[in-house]
Amino acid sequence: MPVIIKEGRFIEDPFTDAGGAFVALDQYSAAVHDREAALTGIDVPADTDPQALAGLMNSVAAIRIAFPSFADGRGFSIARKLRRMGFNGLIRAKGHVLADQYPLAIRSGFDEVEIPNDQAGRMPQSQWREALARTQNNYLDRLKHRAA
Amino acid sequence: MYAYNEFDEAFVRERVRQFRGQVEKRIDGSLTEDEFKPLRLMNGLYLQLHAYMLRVAIPYGTLDSRKMRQLAMIAEKWDKGYGHLTTRQNIQFNWPKLKDVPEMLEALADVGMHAIQTSGNCVRNVTADHFAGAAADEIEDPRPTAELIRQWSTDHPEFQFLPRKFKIAITGAPNDRAVTKAHDIGIRMVRGGAGEPGYEIIVGGGLGRSPFIGKVLREFLPKAHLLPYLEAILQVYNLSGRRDNKYKARIKILVHETGLEEIRDAVEATFERVLEEFEFPSDLLTAEIAGHFEPPEFDNTQTLAFGEALEADPVLRAFVETNVAEHKNPAYGIVTISTKPVGGTPGDVTAGQMRVIADLAERYGHDEIRISHEQNAVLPHVRKADIPTVHAALKAVGLATANVGLVSDIIACPGMDYCALATARSIPVAQEISERFHALKLEHEIGELKIKISGCINACGHHHVGHIGILGLDKAGVENYQVTLGGDATETMALGERAGPGFAADELIPALERLILAYLQLRHSREETFLAAYRRLGAEPFQAALYPEKERHAA
């Protein structure tokens, strides 16, 4: 079972627990025929052009972005771009995300992170909690804030 | 100069605290070297050939006496008593012990310094014209903009795990001393049609294995749009840059393979969206940051003493001729302190020398010091009347070598003496060149000549843009040096062309001697530099000097 990290805590997957599922983009329209849109999310690989999701910004419930390696930072830009395109639904990072990267993910627009169980064993909840505290007090927010 | 506010202070202290914990975990074994690596790289700590190396950021190459003295203290307390100035205006300590690094970072934080983002695939230390704020040809001081970019890029959530490292350089003068066209992004401060200040944005330059000259992405960008525009470029790069091959991962390859027009369209489309969200920190830029870069209160009294001292002392005269550049205030000069004495290691400065530089800056230089990408130190504001005194003090500690811009003012990477990537030695080659031409007593006769040496194809020594470039390779276990000719690092940037087959280490210095003596024969006059002569005549007569046997065979 993968572990979901939300607000610095390890939880079980609320989206799938409620009967939700993630499908690939090309299966999305077929999937929402069979199930509620609110329970259907889209799985996107790291090489996704966020523009391909432009038509779904108001309808899709959740988008799960893959992190094949912690060194591959494309997901941060995909999330930020989706937020800029007006997406207000759930965004989840899935894969090799390190606890030290958690603040970056939150600040880029992610709501939560999904990591494999073995990784959760090596990086316990305390590390994620501690990392979350570093989300505040950053240069970018300060620059934007000071401008207002 | 920029002084940390409470926010900067708290941010840097928190990073030191985090890193201290990570080092403890590494030492007690709970972190493996593999897991520790990305964490240490975020704090400028490399593992080199023989030891760890700590690279300390000197933002846009600007520091003061307090910072310089602290670097001297760090060099003595935790290293071997010296530091190494780099081509990105940073300073490296080559022999720290892992357990001491948190203390070193703490000592840096005490004076408003850090090693954040001096490594890793993120936006690196922003570099700028080392004569910024002093140069006679300057349109505007680029450092407030560089500081703004530093703040924006530090811990930027989106751009810490880019396809590859990302380097930005900025110049406020038409004469480009910041090598802007060989950076991922180069920024030139320009004026618009109505005289309004703005930027020209150059993208996709770089040296390394595949050298490219940067191309103009936007001819004029209003000042307030800078950060959203940079953000757009970085986002396009982060999403589209290659990640399948680290040697093809820089933005220069993306621009080259995709085409400038397509990249421009993508950047402009993203930029429009970013603009909607971004609030411009223009008031911050103009008021808070720029306030830190007000020019010092210049003392405009001129005296005859300077002229008289020049008249009386030929050694001082030679020093002023090469090492003092024109200041925007006629009563002042910009003094470059060469770190390249005959036979020395380019860029190495001892703790004692650092303290002398600090003392001179404090006493005679409005407390400002710069580090240049050519690995020298600069006192940007010295009253001409004080230059003889400053020169004498520098001479006493071996820092008065009158060779700036000359054949021995060489850029050299650390090479195989330190670097794990190097395929050949660089420093001994630089030392031999400077010793040879010193012995020939021809250095001043030869005039301006930029030699740049890299010890492998990653080109940290900028050999592609040296008037004479030297690239050290490994040929079946033997060092072999390729020579390129006609490179240029300035606003008229050109990549050097390979002259022919490489030279063994013992053949290289005689070949260079033939080459340079041939130039002296070929030039129209003393005013025609090596580069100008090369441009006028082409490669052929220079190749003939480098490879005389071939001439004989052809005859």
Interface residues (C-beta under 8 A of the other chain):
Chain A: D49 P50 F70 A71 D72 G73 R74 F76 S77 I78 R80 K81 R84 M85 L98 D100 Q101 P103 L104 A105 I106 R107 S108 R134 N137 N138 Y139 L140 R142 L143 K144 R146 A147 A148
Chain B: F7 A10 F11 E14 P38 L39 N121 L148 Q151 W152 T154 D155 H156 P157 E158 F159 Q160 F161 L162 L227 Q235 N238 L239 R243 T270 R273 V274 E276 E277 F278 E279 F280 P281 S282 D283 L284 E288
